Amino acid sequence: MAQAMRAVIAEAGKLTTVLRPVPVKKVGEVLVKVSYTAINRADTLQRKGMYPVPSGQTDILGLEMSGVVVDGNDKWQNGTEVMSLLNGGGYAEYVTVDENLLMPIPEGMNLRTAAGIPETWLTAFQLLHFVTQVETGDTVVVHAGGSGVGTAATQLATEAGCRVFATAGSKEKISKSVELGATGGANYKEEDWGVKIKEMAGDAGVQCVLDCVGSSYWKQNVNVLSVDGKWTLYGLMGGANIEGPLLALMLRKRLRLQATTLRSRSDEYKARLTKSFAEHAIAKFSKGRYKVILDSKSFALDEAQLAHDYMETNANIGKIIVEV
């Protein structure tokens, strides 16, 4: 095995390819030769210095991957095709992974498609079932419906017996959401999504909002939520500061606002989440009940900066894949 590998790190706000030693596995880990990784919004923030690397983690970017075990153990033997959520290190030719964070590739799925599962689907599963705790019959608003998390959340919520409305910035993204099970959606570039979705949902409003936007959507979120509604915040694409009577309006409707992240969670939490998700979803991918939505564009590892630039145009529908 090679002693050095190509890896991508951030320097002065840009991505650059460097040579790094191949990581050495610790007890309870396996070494995986990475085949594909995928771009996440958190990666772009890390590149800009806005998402500090957690203490003790690698500065190599990349929060998910698919690949082949090359130095395994009793649980994951050499040659096994796997996918995994990562604490970092996916933009590289090799990565070490906690054995409890690995998942098998669904039967009939290739490694490229599988790279689009771990971060977004685990995030969406966490939002719906670990944090928001949706119930059958709930109506759920999914912001950024054309994103990786959005396309996953739409399918997971529909499978859970929920009615879904999506927000997105193009007719094509709304159409994709409907294709994946959403009842309807609103194009925030052409209409007030809060008014549109309230009309579609009915006067009672919706029970849950999955929000990666933040401050620019707070008024619509509060307006569209029903009494005792749940607002789950997992991103701040629209800003972090709020001015206005948010607390009074939340009190009037008895709303629950909960914020959540995934990367900073403990490995024990991620292992529990991975196990629960894998038991729920792996067979459904194999049977075609769940579909991994990949953007039409893909990039090589040395083109990671171009992949970031593309994500920041918000033109993608689904995951942006990088071939390692």
N, C-alpha and C positions, 0 to 999 in steps of 0.2 A: 504494500500500500504506500502511496505517496506520503512524504513527510510534510509537504506544504500544499496548500489549497488556495484557490481564488476565493475571495470574499469581498463584500461590498460594505463600506462604512461611509459615514457622513463627515465631511470636512468643509467648514465655512459655508454651510448651507447647501452643498452639492454632494452628490454621491460619487464615490471613486472606488475602483477595483484595486485591491491590494493582495499581497501574498501573506498568509497566516499559517501557523502550524496546524496540522490536523488535530482537533481536540481529542483528548484521552478520556475515555469513559470512567465514571466513578461507580462505586457499588450501587446497584439498582438502576443503572443506566445502560443504554445500548448505543452503538455508533451506527448512524445511518448515512449512506451515500445519497445525497439529495438529487432528485430528478427534476422537480419543479417546486417553485414557491409562488406566492401571490402577493399582490400589493394591497395594503390596508391604509386607511386614513391615518391611523396612528403612526405608520411609517413616515408619512410626509411630514407630520408634526415633529417626529424625532429628528428628521433631517434638518429641520429649521431650528432645532434647539428648544422646541416648545413642549417636548415630551421627554423628560429626563429618563435615562436608562435606570431601572431599578438597581439598587445596591447589589453588587456581586454578580450582575449579569453581563454578558458580552456586549460590546459596542457594535458588533455585526448586526445589521438590520435583519428583519424577517420574523414574522410571528406565526408562520405555519409552513408546512412542507409536505410533499410526498416523496417517497424514495424507497430504497432497498436496504435492509439490515446487513451490515458487513462485519460487525463485531457484536454478536448477540449474547443471549443467555438462555436459560431453560424456558423462559416464557416466550421469547421472540428469537427464533433461530435465524442463522445466516441465510440470506436469500429471500426472506419474507418481505413482501411488499406492504408498506405501512404508510400511514398519514398521521400528522400530529399537530396539535397546538404547541407553540414554542414560547419561551420567555425572551427569545432573540436568537439570532444565528441562522435564520433560514436563507439569507442571501449568501450562501456559501456552498462549496462542494460537499462538505461533510458537516454533520451536527450530532452532538450527543443529546439524548432525550431520556427523561425519566420513563422507565418501563410502564408506569401506570398512566402515562399520557398518550401512549401510542394506541392507534386503532387500526384494524385490518381494512384493507381496501375492499369496498363492496364488490361482491361477485359480478363480473361482467363490466366493471368500470376500469378505465385506464388511469395511469398515474397522473396524466395532465388534468383530467377532470377532477380527480380526487384532491388535487392541491387546492381546489376552490372550496373545500368543505370545512376544514378545522376551525379557523378563526371566526368566520361569519356564521356558520351554522351553530357552533357552540355559543357564540354571543347571542344569537337570536333565541336559542333554546333557553339560555340563562334568563334573558329578558322576560320571556313568556312564562316559564314554569318555575324558576327559582326565585325570581324577584316579583314580577307582577302577579303571578299565580292566577292565570286566566282560568275561567270556568266555561264549560259548554254553554253556548248561548250568548256569551259576551260579544259586544261589538268593539273591534280594535282598530285604531288608526295607526298605520305604519308610515312614518315619515321616510323620505328618500326611498320610495318604493322600488326604484330601479337599481339600487345599490346591491352589493352582495348580501348584506344583512337584511335589507328590505325584501329581496326575493326569497330569502330563506324564511324570514319571519312570516311572510304572507302564506307560505305553504304550511309551516308548522301551526300557525293559528287556525287555518282552515281545517287542517287535520284534527285539531282539538275541538272542532265544532263551533268555532267562532265565525262571526261575520267580519270581513276585513274591508276597510277603505284605505287607499294609499294616496299619498301626496308625492308628486314628482314634477320635474321641470319640462316634460315633453309628452306629447300624445303617445309616442312609441313606448315610453316607460309606463304610462298608465295602462296601455293595451297589454303590455307584458304582465303587469300585476293582475289584471283581469284574467288573462290566460292561466295564471298560476293559482287562481281561486278567489281573488278579490271580487267583491260585489260591485265596486266602482272606485273612482278616484277623482282627484282634483289637480289640475295643472296650476301650480302656484305662480307661474309666470303670466298666466292669462286671467286668473280669477282669484277671488278671496276664498282660499281653500276652506277656511272655517265656516263660512256661510254655505258653501256648496255641500260640504260633508254634513253639516247640521240638517240641511234640507233632505239629503239622502237617508240619513240615519233616523230622522224623526225628532219630534220635540223633546223626547226624553234624553237625547244625546247618546254618547258612547261611553262604555265602561272603562276603556283603557286607551292610553296614548303612548306609543313607543317613540321617544323624542331624541334625535341626535342633533337637533338644531339649536335649542336653547332660547335665548332672550328674544329674538325676533319673532318667535312663534307663541310667546307666553299668553297673550290675550286670546288668540284663537284656541289654544289648548284649553284654557279655562272655560271658554264659551261653549266648546263642543262637548266637554265632559259632562256626564250626568251627575246627579247627586251621589256621593260616595264613590266617585270615579277615581281611577288610579292613573297617575302620570309618572312614567318611568323615564328618567333622563339618563342618557348614556353618551352624549356628545354635545359640543358647543360650537357647531359650524356657523351658527347665527349670532354668536356672541355670548358673554357671560353676565353682563350687567343688566339689571331690570329696574325701571322706574315706573311706579304706578301702584295701585292698590291690590297687588297680588295677594297678600295675606288675607285681606278682608274678603276678597272673592273666593279664595280657597276655603275660608271659614264658613262662608255662606253655603257653599256646596258640600262641605265636609270632605274635601278632596285629600287624597294621599299623594304626596310628591316624594319619590325615592330616586336617588341617584346611584348609579352603579358603574363600575369598570370591571374589566376582566384581567388585564395584564398584571395588575398589582396584587391580585389574589394569591393566596398560598398554593403551593403545589398540591396540598391535601385537598383543598377546595376544587382545584382544577381536575384532580383525579376523580373526585366524586361526580363532578359535572360530566367529564368524559365518559365515565362508566354509564351514567344514566342516559346520556344522549346516544351512545353506541347501542345500548339495549333497545332503545326506542326506534332508532333511525336506520341502522346499517341494512337491515333486511328490506326496509321500505325503499332505499336507494336501488337495491338489486331488483326489486319488483317494479320499479318505475313510478312508484307513488310520489317520491321526491325527486326533483330534477335540480342538478347543479347548473346554474346559469353562468356561463362564461362569456365575457366580451369577445367580439370578433377579432380584436387585436391581441397579439401576444409579443413578448420581447425576450431577448437573450439576457443572460446575467449582466454582461457588459453594457447593456442598454437600460439598466435599472433607472437611471435618471430620466430617460425618455418615458419610461412607464409612469414615473411619478408626475412628470409634466402632463401626460395624458390624463391621469386621474384628476388632476386639478382643473381640467377643463369641464369636469362633470358630464362628459359626453358618453361615458361607458354605461352599458347595461350589464350588470353582473360583474363577476370577478375578472381582474386583469392578471393574467398568468405570466410568469417569468420562467423560461427554460434554463435550467442550470447545466 
